[in-house]
Amino acid sequence: MVQIEADEKLDFKDVLIRPKRSFLSSRREVCLERSFTMKTSGQNLDKIVPIIAANMDTVGTFKMAVALSEKKMMTAIHKHYSLDEWKEFAVNNVQALPFVAISSGIGKQDGEKLDMIIKSIPEIRIICIDVANGYSEAFVNFIKQTRDKYDKHTIIAGNVVTQEMTEELIMSGADIVKVGIGPGSVCTTRRQTGVGYPQLSAVLECADAAHGLGGRIISDGGCSCPGDIAKAFGAGADFVMLGGMFAGYDESGGSTIEEKDTATGKGTGNYFKVFYGMSSDTAMEKHVGSVAEYRSSEGKTVKVPYRGPVALCINDILGGIRSTCTYVGAKELKELPKRTTFIKVRMQINETFGNFQQSLKQSKTPMSSESELKRRKMNLK
């Protein structure tokens, strides 16, 4: 019999955070670092900023890991680096190793490669077991096998969006459950399959389930601005994983390409990087040769404007979250869920003039992308 859940599920766009009395006088007073002791591995993640670059080959790069580690932020390294590339990274970037997770699928070759890399680089302490559909028995069994092999490693596993599967993964050996099906900016799973769950409600449900068992969750996908990240933390996420927000920077994967005028073939002076989902045609053709005939693409490929060094993005994100904390009186990030009350809204942003880049294009004296980039780099200094 077909079932319908009548209660409304919410996404980040459906709510705002209600301000509350605050005794904080400056954003400087807010501490965004957190410390965790993992339930199953017993490992301590001490004084980290719990924001993670997604394990996509256009985002979860070694260069990104180095840049984010400087701010105590984390990176789930994509699974397509070779053992030799991992060794070179480990030798030259020892300081970044505590802030990286090694990613793996659940196939036989994935498991063998995971074993080789961990044996070669014992400093790696976090494993991210990543599949699009975390509801399969094969996935659960792989988690159990990995836990048996690596009892002292922190295991991240996902993706799921419901209470019962969050509990199943934690009881199978996962320390952290990755939550999100279909919310990503280059994910088309919801369109292709009709399957998904609004991200805010998924985080609320899965955080409650995980915390009841002593586990943790990552909100993975659906964030398009710093305010969304703050909402995810406010809903109970212990970590937030970002893909599109970290795309297009120097540290992101892929080449920087100049846009060409379609009529003349000459460069326009505007630069971009290609960003794509890991279940897209682009990713599958790159890594396995083609899209298998029994499946469809569940990701899209887009051009992202070149944005310069990722430090620009980091400052914007961390500044926004600190500001959220001052609005609700949370002196530390871990206090944010206790201080958060969501209010349902029909509109949260005034779009009269669009976003900043659109406003520049509509201006009579627009700044070129190059001059704007130079200005922003100077602000970093």
N, C-alpha and C positions, 0 to 999 in steps of 0.2 A: 504493500500500500504506500502510495506517495505521501510524503510528509512535508509540511511547510512550517517553518519556524516563523511565527508572526511577530516576535519582538524585533525591533529595529536594530540593525547593526550600523556602526558609524565608522567613517574614515576621518583622516586628519582635517580635511576641508570642512567637515560638518560641525566642528567645535572650535571654541576659543577657551583660553584659560582665564578664569575670573581673578582679578587682582585682589590682594589681601593686604592688611596692615603689615608694614615692614619696618624693622628697626635698622636695616642696612642703609648706610649713607653713601656707599660707592660700590660699583661693580667689582672693584679690586678686593673687596672683602669676601667675595664668593670663591669657594674652593671647588673645583671641578674634578679633582682626583678622588678615586675610590680604591678601596682595598677589598679583595674577595678571598675567601678560603673555599676551594671547590669541594663539594660534597663527597664525590667518589675518589678523585685522585688525591685529595688532601693538599693539593698545590696552593700556594699563596700567590695571588696576583696583587702586588703591592704598589699602591700609589700610581695608578694608571688613570688616564682620561679615557673612559670606556666608549670611544668612537672607533669604528673599524672600517677600513677600506675593503670593499667587497672583493671576493676572489674571482674577478673577471679579468681577462688578460689585457683589457684596456684600462684597468684601475688597480688591481692587486699586484703591482710590480715591485721589483726590488728597489727601484728609485723612490717609489711612493713610500715604501717601508722605512727607508732612511729618513725621508723628510718628516713623516708622521712621528717616528720614534723620538725625534728631537723635542716634540711636545708631549711625549708619553702616550701618544695615540697608537692604535694597533692596525696591522694589515694582515688580512687573510691572503696569502700569496696564491696566485692562480696555479693550477696543477700542471701547466704545460712547460715549466722550466725543467731542464735536464739535471741529472745528478751533478755533472761538472759545473753547471751554472750555479747550482745551490752551494757547492763547495767554494767557488770563487766568492760568492756573496758572503758566506760565513766567515771566511778568512779576512775579508776587507771591512766587514761591518759588524764586528762582535757586539758593539753597543746596541745594535738594533735587534739582535736575536730574541731578547726577552719579550719583544713587542710583535712578534710574527707568529702566525699559525700556518702550518703546512696543510694544503688542501688535498683531498682525495675523493675519487668516486668509489663505487663499490664492486667494480669488476676485478677479475683475477690480476690483471696487469696493474691496475691501480694499487691493489694491496701489495704487490711485489715491489713497485716503485716506492711506495711509502716506507716499506721496511728498509730498503737500501739507503734512502736519504736519512732516515732517523738513525740508523746504525753509523752512518758516516758523519753525522752532525748531531751528537748527543745533546748539544745545548738547546735544540728545539724541544720545547716542552708542551706545545699546544697543537692538537690535530683537529682539522675541520673536515668532517665527513659530510659531503655536500651532494644532494640529489634534488631534482625538481619536485619529485613526489615522495615525501617522507612517510607515506602510508603503506609501503610494501613490506612484506615479511623479510625479503632479501636484505633490505636496508637495516631492519632491526637486528637481523642475524649478524650483519657485518659489524655493527656497533658492538655487539657482545664479543665477537672474535677479537676486535681491536682492543677492547677493554682487557681481555684476558692477556693479550701480548704486552700492553702498555698500561700497567696498573697505576703508574705514577704520572702519566701524562693527562693533561686536561683535554677532554674530548668535547668538541662542538659538533652538534648533529642537527640536520634539518634538510628540507623545510616542512613545517607543519603549521596548522592554524587553529587547532582545537584542543580542548582540555584533555581528553582521553589519550590522544597521541603524545601530547607533551609528557604526560605521566608515564606512558609506555617507554619513551626514549630515555627518560631519567632512570627508570627502574632497570633499563637494559644496559646502563653504564655511562650515559651521557652526563656531563657536568652542566653543559649549556645547550639549550635548544634554540635553534634558529627558526624564527616565526615570520611567515609571509608566503603567500601563494598568489602571484599575479599583480602585486602593487607596483612593481618596478617600472621605471620610465621607458625601458626598451623591452619590456616583457609583454607578450601577446597571449599568454596562457588563457586569460579570461575570455578573450575574443574567440580563440580557437577551440576551447573546450567547454566554456560555460562554467568552469570551476573556479572558485576563489572565496575570499572572505575579506570584508573591509578591514583595513589594517589596524585601526585604533581598537576596534572591538576584539580583534584577534589578539592583540597585545594584552588587553585587559584580562581576557579569558585565560590565556596561556601563562601570563605572569602569576596569576592567582594559583593556578595548578602547580607550576614549578616551585614557587616559594613555599607552598604547603609541604613539598617533599625535600626542601633544602636545596633545590636546583636553581638555575639562573636562565634567563632568556635574552636573546638578541632580537630586536625589531629589525627585520631585513626588508628594506624597500619601502617606497611610498613617500619618502621625504624629498621635498623640492626646495626647502628653505630652512633656515635655522629654527624658525618657529615650529616646524613639523618635528624636528629632532627633540625640541623641548617637550612637545606634546607626548612623544613616545616615552621619554623618561618619566614624565608626569603620570603616564598610564601604568608605569611599573616595569618598563624595560630596564634591564641592568646594563645592556649594551645597545648601541644603535649602529647598524651597518649601512654604509652609503656607497652607491654606485655612480649614478649620474651626476651627483654633486661634486664628485672627484674626477669627473671626465674633462678632457680638454686642456689639462695643465701640462707643464714641462715633464712632470714625473709620471704622467699617464702613458699607457702603452700606445704605440703607433707613431707614425710620422706626422709632422706639421706640414700641411699642404696649403698652397695659395689658391684661392678661388679664381677661376678663369671666367672672363666675360664670354657668354655663349655666342655672341655675334662676332667678336674680334679674335677670341682665343687668347687675349692678353690677360695678364694678372690684374686683379682688381685692388690688391693691397689688403684684402681681407683674408685671414688665415683660419683654418679649422683643423680639427682632428676627427677621425672616424670613431664612433662609439656604437657598440652593438651588444645585444643580449647573447648569453652563452648557449642558448638554444635556437639562435638565428641561423639563417642560411649561411651568412658570412662566417660565423664561428665554426659551424659543422664542416663547411668546405675547407676551411683553413686547417682544422685539426684532424678530421677523419676522411677528407676527400669529397664528401657529398652528403646530402640529406638522404637518409635511408628511405627506401620506397614505402615502408610501412608506417612512417611518421610524417608529421608536418612541422614546419618551422614554427616555433613559439617565441620568437624574438624578432625585433626589427633593428635595422641599421640606420643610424642618423649621423649627420654632420654637426659637430659641436664647435662653436667658435673657440679659437685658441685663446686661452685665458692667462698665460704667463705662469709664474711659479705658484705651486699649490699653497705656499705660505699665505697668499692673499685670501684663499678660501678658508684656511684654518683660522685665521684671525677673525674673519667674518662669522664663522660658526661659533667659535668659543665666546666671542663678544656677545652674540645673540643669546646664547644659553645663560651666560652670566646675567644679562639684563632680565631674562625671564625670572631667574631666581630672586632678583631684587624686587620685582613686581609682586611676588607672593611671599617674600620674607624667608626664603630658604638660604641659609648661609653656606650650606654644603649641597652638592648635587644629590646625595643620598636622601636629603630631606624633601626633595621636590615632590615625590609621590604623595607624601603626607600633607603637603601644602597645596596640592592641585585640586581644584574643582572645575570640571568642564561644564560649559554652557553650550547648548545646541544653538546653531545659527543658520541662517539662510544665506548670508553673505559675510565673508570675513575680511576681504581686502577691497579697497576702492580701486577699480581698474580704469578710471577715467583716462589716465595718460599711459596705461600699460606699464611695462617694466622699464628699468633704467636704460637698457640697450635700445628698446623701441623708441623711447623718448629722444635719445641721441639721434637716431635715424630721421625722426620727424622734425628735428630742429633745423632752422635755416642755416646755422653755422655748426654743423655736426663735427665732432672730433673724429679723426680717423682712428681706426682700430690700433694703429701703431702708436699714435700720440697718446691715446688713452692708456695703453699698456705701459708706456714709459712713465706716465703720471702715477699710476698705481704702484709701479715698482719703486718709485721715489718715496712714496708714502710708507712703504715697508721699511725703508732705511731711517 
